[in-house]
Amino acid sequence: MIQVKTAHEIELMRAAGLVVAGALAAVRAEIRPGVTTGELDAVAEDHIRTAGAIPSFLGYHGFTGSICASINDEVVHGIPVAGRTLAAGDNVSIDCGAILQGWHGDSAFTTTVGEPSAEDAALLAVTERSMWAGLARALVGGRLTDISHAVEQAVRAESHPYGIVDHYGGHGIGTEMHQDPHVLNLGRPGRGPKLVQGMALAIEPMITVGSPDTVELEDGWTVVTEDGSRAAHFEHTVALTPEGPWVLTAEDGGVAGLAPFGVTPRT
């Protein structure tokens, strides 16, 4: 069942989304060679709790962090630990969620520690661009797979044959972090549930340099590429409004990210 929110409930989700945006900005500012993923986790948790919110991830099915910190060939769900240190040249994906007044926000970014190689810079750029392509199709009156198709097309337009992870993806979000519908990152347009006012979705492409096939490690959480190739992951929470997509976890509501696609968001 897809949860449809009132305008007031979307406003509450915006507040949660801004907490997540602030937490991710605080974490990004601390990423450098020598910092541990456990230290980054503490930064996020402190920001979330100082804002009067609760970390969505901490304790979720036994997860032990307030963020997911996934490095290099790790696609998603990396567990932050005190002894794991970032090195120059690492790609690290930080995924974060927060609950405020019972409503969730969820967002992620990938960055390189220090200067990226040309290959890493291209991987991160296409992944982020594909996310914004999907967000630009979060329009009242469309169909769910319009989003999926837009993500895929943005990736397939590249000359490099990037892999699109197809068994993990986005999701509905609201009073729970994960709700229906599941949002795939590839597929034909014009299918699936109709996009209606009051829906809120987390759009999150996961793109690999090589094969899209993944395996889960013995920790029961960390998902890695089967061939060891590097991966990237970007995510934003978006609400569907009559005025256009409202990117709840972007500080500007999505203005900058949606502009290249000719879409003006609600702000």
Protein Blocks (a to p, Z undefined) as FASTA:
>chain_A
ZZdddfklmmmmmmmmmmmmmmmmmmmmmgcghiafklmmmmmmmmmmmnopacfkgopa
hiabfbdcdehjamghpacdfklccdehiacdddddddeehiacdddddddehjadfklm
mmmmmmmmmmmmmmmmmcghiafklmmmmmmmmmmmpmbdcdddfkbccddddjbfbdcd
dddfbdcehiajdddehiacdddddddfbdfbdcddfkomaccdfklpacdddddddddd
fkbpcdfkbfnlommmmmmnopacdZZ
